[in-house]
Amino acid sequence: MSLNEAVPGTEYLITKVDTEGDEEMESFLFSLGCYSGERITVVDKGRNLVVSIKDARYNIDPELAAAIMI
């Protein structure tokens, strides 16, 4: 399932980042620490998602969240 379907407050393991060949998006997500095997938690859901990765919080849009498989 994608990160858009995650339950806030639950820690997940990223299984895959599927950017469908968009190298810029893949590079951006990798720079945030989003890659297979990394743990991610959705802190809050609204129009965008607030996620916690490696003790840092980021605000990502639904398009980016759809590329992150958990």
PyMOL CGO cylinders between C-alpha atoms (Angstrom):
from pymol import cmd
from pymol.cgo import CYLINDER

trace = [
    CYLINDER, 0.00, 0.00, 0.00, 1.12, 3.59, -0.47, 0.3, 1, 1, 1, 1, 1, 1,
    CYLINDER, 1.12, 3.59, -0.47, 1.93, 6.05, 2.29, 0.3, 1, 1, 1, 1, 1, 1,
    CYLINDER, 1.93, 6.05, 2.29, -1.36, 7.84, 1.55, 0.3, 1, 1, 1, 1, 1, 1,
    CYLINDER, -1.36, 7.84, 1.55, -3.15, 4.89, 3.18, 0.3, 1, 1, 1, 1, 1, 1,
    CYLINDER, -3.15, 4.89, 3.18, -1.04, 4.92, 6.37, 0.3, 1, 1, 1, 1, 1, 1,
    CYLINDER, -1.04, 4.92, 6.37, -2.58, 5.35, 9.81, 0.3, 1, 1, 1, 1, 1, 1,
    CYLINDER, -2.58, 5.35, 9.81, -1.15, 8.39, 11.64, 0.3, 1, 1, 1, 1, 1, 1,
    CYLINDER, -1.15, 8.39, 11.64, 1.05, 7.49, 14.59, 0.3, 1, 1, 1, 1, 1, 1,
    CYLINDER, 1.05, 7.49, 14.59, 2.01, 4.05, 13.24, 0.3, 1, 1, 1, 1, 1, 1,
    CYLINDER, 2.01, 4.05, 13.24, 5.59, 3.29, 12.22, 0.3, 1, 1, 1, 1, 1, 1,
    CYLINDER, 5.59, 3.29, 12.22, 6.01, 1.60, 8.83, 0.3, 1, 1, 1, 1, 1, 1,
    CYLINDER, 6.01, 1.60, 8.83, 8.89, 0.13, 6.86, 0.3, 1, 1, 1, 1, 1, 1,
    CYLINDER, 8.89, 0.13, 6.86, 9.39, 1.50, 3.36, 0.3, 1, 1, 1, 1, 1, 1,
    CYLINDER, 9.39, 1.50, 3.36, 9.32, -1.49, 1.00, 0.3, 1, 1, 1, 1, 1, 1,
    CYLINDER, 9.32, -1.49, 1.00, 9.76, 0.38, -2.28, 0.3, 1, 1, 1, 1, 1, 1,
    CYLINDER, 9.76, 0.38, -2.28, 9.90, 3.86, -3.77, 0.3, 1, 1, 1, 1, 1, 1,
    CYLINDER, 9.90, 3.86, -3.77, 8.07, 3.78, -7.11, 0.3, 1, 1, 1, 1, 1, 1,
    CYLINDER, 8.07, 3.78, -7.11, 8.52, 7.08, -8.94, 0.3, 1, 1, 1, 1, 1, 1,
    CYLINDER, 8.52, 7.08, -8.94, 7.74, 5.52, -12.36, 0.3, 1, 1, 1, 1, 1, 1,
    CYLINDER, 7.74, 5.52, -12.36, 11.02, 6.71, -13.84, 0.3, 1, 1, 1, 1, 1, 1,
    CYLINDER, 11.02, 6.71, -13.84, 10.91, 10.27, -12.47, 0.3, 1, 1, 1, 1, 1, 1,
    CYLINDER, 10.91, 10.27, -12.47, 14.57, 10.61, -11.50, 0.3, 1, 1, 1, 1, 1, 1,
    CYLINDER, 14.57, 10.61, -11.50, 14.11, 14.07, -9.98, 0.3, 1, 1, 1, 1, 1, 1,
    CYLINDER, 14.11, 14.07, -9.98, 11.39, 12.83, -7.62, 0.3, 1, 1, 1, 1, 1, 1,
    CYLINDER, 11.39, 12.83, -7.62, 13.41, 9.72, -6.74, 0.3, 1, 1, 1, 1, 1, 1,
    CYLINDER, 13.41, 9.72, -6.74, 16.47, 11.83, -5.97, 0.3, 1, 1, 1, 1, 1, 1,
    CYLINDER, 16.47, 11.83, -5.97, 14.41, 14.21, -3.81, 0.3, 1, 1, 1, 1, 1, 1,
    CYLINDER, 14.41, 14.21, -3.81, 12.84, 11.39, -1.81, 0.3, 1, 1, 1, 1, 1, 1,
    CYLINDER, 12.84, 11.39, -1.81, 16.24, 9.75, -1.37, 0.3, 1, 1, 1, 1, 1, 1,
    CYLINDER, 16.24, 9.75, -1.37, 17.63, 13.04, -0.01, 0.3, 1, 1, 1, 1, 1, 1,
    CYLINDER, 17.63, 13.04, -0.01, 14.85, 12.99, 2.62, 0.3, 1, 1, 1, 1, 1, 1,
    CYLINDER, 14.85, 12.99, 2.62, 15.82, 9.45, 3.62, 0.3, 1, 1, 1, 1, 1, 1,
    CYLINDER, 15.82, 9.45, 3.62, 12.98, 7.69, 1.80, 0.3, 1, 1, 1, 1, 1, 1,
    CYLINDER, 12.98, 7.69, 1.80, 14.38, 4.43, 0.50, 0.3, 1, 1, 1, 1, 1, 1,
    CYLINDER, 14.38, 4.43, 0.50, 13.70, 0.71, 0.92, 0.3, 1, 1, 1, 1, 1, 1,
    CYLINDER, 13.70, 0.71, 0.92, 14.32, -0.55, 4.43, 0.3, 1, 1, 1, 1, 1, 1,
    CYLINDER, 14.32, -0.55, 4.43, 13.94, 2.83, 6.16, 0.3, 1, 1, 1, 1, 1, 1,
    CYLINDER, 13.94, 2.83, 6.16, 11.31, 3.42, 8.83, 0.3, 1, 1, 1, 1, 1, 1,
    CYLINDER, 11.31, 3.42, 8.83, 8.69, 6.17, 8.36, 0.3, 1, 1, 1, 1, 1, 1,
    CYLINDER, 8.69, 6.17, 8.36, 5.84, 7.45, 10.51, 0.3, 1, 1, 1, 1, 1, 1,
    CYLINDER, 5.84, 7.45, 10.51, 2.93, 9.62, 9.39, 0.3, 1, 1, 1, 1, 1, 1,
    CYLINDER, 2.93, 9.62, 9.39, 2.60, 12.21, 12.14, 0.3, 1, 1, 1, 1, 1, 1,
    CYLINDER, 2.60, 12.21, 12.14, -0.42, 14.05, 10.72, 0.3, 1, 1, 1, 1, 1, 1,
    CYLINDER, -0.42, 14.05, 10.72, -2.70, 13.82, 7.69, 0.3, 1, 1, 1, 1, 1, 1,
    CYLINDER, -2.70, 13.82, 7.69, -4.50, 16.72, 6.12, 0.3, 1, 1, 1, 1, 1, 1,
    CYLINDER, -4.50, 16.72, 6.12, -4.16, 18.15, 2.64, 0.3, 1, 1, 1, 1, 1, 1,
    CYLINDER, -4.16, 18.15, 2.64, -0.50, 17.06, 2.88, 0.3, 1, 1, 1, 1, 1, 1,
    CYLINDER, -0.50, 17.06, 2.88, 1.18, 14.47, 5.10, 0.3, 1, 1, 1, 1, 1, 1,
    CYLINDER, 1.18, 14.47, 5.10, 3.60, 15.28, 7.89, 0.3, 1, 1, 1, 1, 1, 1,
    CYLINDER, 3.60, 15.28, 7.89, 6.06, 12.41, 8.11, 0.3, 1, 1, 1, 1, 1, 1,
    CYLINDER, 6.06, 12.41, 8.11, 8.89, 11.56, 10.45, 0.3, 1, 1, 1, 1, 1, 1,
    CYLINDER, 8.89, 11.56, 10.45, 12.03, 10.01, 8.97, 0.3, 1, 1, 1, 1, 1, 1,
    CYLINDER, 12.03, 10.01, 8.97, 15.25, 9.62, 10.95, 0.3, 1, 1, 1, 1, 1, 1,
    CYLINDER, 15.25, 9.62, 10.95, 14.26, 12.10, 13.68, 0.3, 1, 1, 1, 1, 1, 1,
    CYLINDER, 14.26, 12.10, 13.68, 13.29, 14.78, 11.14, 0.3, 1, 1, 1, 1, 1, 1,
    CYLINDER, 13.29, 14.78, 11.14, 9.82, 15.88, 10.04, 0.3, 1, 1, 1, 1, 1, 1,
    CYLINDER, 9.82, 15.88, 10.04, 8.79, 16.71, 6.51, 0.3, 1, 1, 1, 1, 1, 1,
    CYLINDER, 8.79, 16.71, 6.51, 5.59, 17.93, 4.89, 0.3, 1, 1, 1, 1, 1, 1,
    CYLINDER, 5.59, 17.93, 4.89, 4.99, 15.98, 1.67, 0.3, 1, 1, 1, 1, 1, 1,
    CYLINDER, 4.99, 15.98, 1.67, 2.17, 16.17, -0.84, 0.3, 1, 1, 1, 1, 1, 1,
    CYLINDER, 2.17, 16.17, -0.84, -0.07, 13.23, -1.84, 0.3, 1, 1, 1, 1, 1, 1,
    CYLINDER, -0.07, 13.23, -1.84, 1.82, 12.75, -5.14, 0.3, 1, 1, 1, 1, 1, 1,
    CYLINDER, 1.82, 12.75, -5.14, 5.08, 12.11, -3.29, 0.3, 1, 1, 1, 1, 1, 1,
    CYLINDER, 5.08, 12.11, -3.29, 3.31, 9.94, -0.70, 0.3, 1, 1, 1, 1, 1, 1,
    CYLINDER, 3.31, 9.94, -0.70, 1.83, 7.81, -3.51, 0.3, 1, 1, 1, 1, 1, 1,
    CYLINDER, 1.83, 7.81, -3.51, 5.35, 6.91, -4.65, 0.3, 1, 1, 1, 1, 1, 1,
    CYLINDER, 5.35, 6.91, -4.65, 6.30, 5.56, -1.20, 0.3, 1, 1, 1, 1, 1, 1,
    CYLINDER, 6.30, 5.56, -1.20, 5.21, 1.95, -0.69, 0.3, 1, 1, 1, 1, 1, 1,
    CYLINDER, 5.21, 1.95, -0.69, 4.94, 0.59, 2.85, 0.3, 1, 1, 1, 1, 1, 1,
]
cmd.load_cgo(trace, "trace")
